[in-house]
Amino acid sequence: MLDQAVDFVLSKLYYSVGTRTEKIEFPGKYEIPKEIVSEAILNAIAKEIIQIME
């Protein structure tokens, strides 16, 4: 479920693609790193669970 939420948010963000230099793959990055998006969603879920348990 977390992965689906992260994928949804990332699908709405700008993704820039660089040029190939040495590798076959194109380098690219999101405007907000995936790790930060993942952590933010996880924190929001944890906060909601804590509020429910109180």
LUMGU-305344 format. One record per atom (N, C-alpha, C): residue number from 1; residue in one letter; z, y, x. Coordinates in steps of 0.2 Angstrom, whole numbers, plus 5000, padded with zeros to 4 digits. Example, Ala and Ser with C-alpha at 12.3 -4.5 7.8 and 13.67 -1.06 7.14 Angstrom:
// residues 2
  resi  resn    c3    c2    c1
     1     A  5039  4972  5066
     1     A  5039  4978  5062
     1     A  5039  4984  5066
     2     S  5035  4989  5064
     2     S  5036  4995  5068
     2     S  5039  5000  5064
//
This chain:
// residues 54
  resi  resn    c3    c2    c1
     1     M  5000  4994  5004
     1     M  5000  5000  5000
     1     M  5000  5006  5004
     2     L  5004  5006  5010
     2     L  5004  5012  5014
     2     L  4997  5013  5017
     3     D  4994  5007  5019
     3     D  4987  5008  5022
     3     D  4982  5011  5018
     4     Q  4983  5009  5011
     4     Q  4978  5012  5006
     4     Q  4979  5020  5005
     5     A  4986  5022  5005
     5     A  4987  5029  5005
     5     A  4985  5033  5011
     6     V  4986  5030  5017
     6     V  4983  5033  5023
     6     V  4976  5033  5023
     7     D  4972  5028  5021
     7     D  4965  5028  5021
     7     D  4962  5033  5016
     8     F  4966  5034  5010
     8     F  4964  5039  5005
     8     F  4964  5046  5008
     9     V  4970  5048  5011
     9     V  4971  5054  5014
     9     V  4966  5056  5019
    10     L  4965  5051  5024
    10     L  4960  5052  5029
    10     L  4953  5053  5027
    11     S  4951  5050  5021
    11     S  4945  5050  5018
    11     S  4943  5057  5016
    12     K  4949  5061  5015
    12     K  4948  5068  5012
    12     K  4948  5073  5018
    13     L  4950  5071  5024
    13     L  4950  5075  5030
    13     L  4943  5076  5034
    14     Y  4943  5081  5037
    14     Y  4937  5082  5041
    14     Y  4937  5077  5047
    15     Y  4931  5074  5049
    15     Y  4931  5070  5054
    15     Y  4925  5072  5059
    16     S  4927  5074  5065
    16     S  4922  5076  5070
    16     S  4920  5070  5074
    17     V  4913  5070  5076
    17     V  4911  5065  5080
    17     V  4908  5068  5086
    18     G  4910  5066  5092
    18     G  4908  5068  5098
    18     G  4901  5065  5101
    19     T  4900  5065  5107
    19     T  4894  5062  5110
    19     T  4896  5056  5114
    20     R  4891  5052  5114
    20     R  4892  5046  5119
    20     R  4891  5048  5126
    21     T  4895  5046  5130
    21     T  4894  5047  5137
    21     T  4894  5040  5141
    22     E  4899  5036  5141
    22     E  4899  5030  5144
    22     E  4899  5024  5139
    23     K  4902  5024  5134
    23     K  4903  5019  5129
    23     K  4897  5019  5124
    24     I  4896  5013  5120
    24     I  4891  5012  5115
    24     I  4894  5016  5109
    25     E  4900  5016  5108
    25     E  4903  5019  5102
    25     E  4903  5027  5102
    26     F  4903  5030  5096
    26     F  4904  5037  5096
    26     F  4911  5039  5096
    27     P  4913  5044  5100
    27     P  4920  5046  5099
    27     P  4921  5050  5093
    28     G  4927  5050  5090
    28     G  4928  5054  5084
    28     G  4935  5055  5083
    29     K  4937  5060  5079
    29     K  4944  5061  5078
    29     K  4945  5065  5071
    30     Y  4950  5064  5068
    30     Y  4952  5067  5062
    30     Y  4955  5074  5063
    31     E  4955  5079  5059
    31     E  4958  5085  5060
    31     E  4965  5084  5060
    32     I  4968  5079  5057
    32     I  4975  5078  5058
    32     I  4975  5070  5060
    33     P  4979  5069  5066
    33     P  4979  5062  5068
    33     P  4982  5057  5063
    34     K  4979  5051  5063
    34     K  4981  5046  5059
    34     K  4988  5044  5059
    35     E  4991  5044  5065
    35     E  4998  5043  5066
    35     E  5002  5048  5062
    36     I  5001  5054  5062
    36     I  5004  5059  5059
    36     I  5004  5058  5051
    37     V  4998  5057  5049
    37     V  4997  5056  5041
    37     V  5001  5050  5039
    38     S  5001  5045  5043
    38     S  5005  5038  5042
    38     S  5012  5040  5041
    39     E  5015  5043  5046
    39     E  5022  5045  5047
    39     E  5024  5049  5041
    40     A  5020  5054  5039
    40     A  5022  5059  5033
    40     A  5022  5055  5027
    41     I  5017  5050  5026
    41     I  5017  5046  5019
    41     I  5023  5042  5019
    42     L  5025  5039  5025
    42     L  5030  5034  5026
    42     L  5037  5038  5024
    43     N  5038  5044  5027
    43     N  5044  5048  5026
    43     N  5044  5050  5018
    44     A  5039  5051  5015
    44     A  5039  5053  5008
    44     A  5041  5047  5004
    45     I  5039  5041  5006
    45     I  5041  5035  5002
    45     I  5048  5034  5003
    46     A  5050  5034  5009
    46     A  5057  5033  5011
    46     A  5062  5038  5007
    47     K  5060  5044  5007
    47     K  5064  5049  5004
    47     K  5065  5047  4996
    48     E  5059  5045  4993
    48     E  5059  5044  4986
    48     E  5063  5038  4985
    49     I  5063  5033  4989
    49     I  5067  5027  4988
    49     I  5075  5029  4989
    50     I  5076  5033  4993
    50     I  5083  5035  4994
    50     I  5086  5039  4988
    51     Q  5082  5043  4985
    51     Q  5084  5047  4979
    51     Q  5085  5042  4973
    52     I  5081  5037  4973
    52     I  5081  5032  4967
    52     I  5088  5028  4968
    53     M  5090  5027  4974
    53     M  5096  5023  4976
    53     M  5102  5027  4975
    54     E  5102  5033  4975
    54     E  5108  5037  4974
    54     E  5111  5038  4967
//
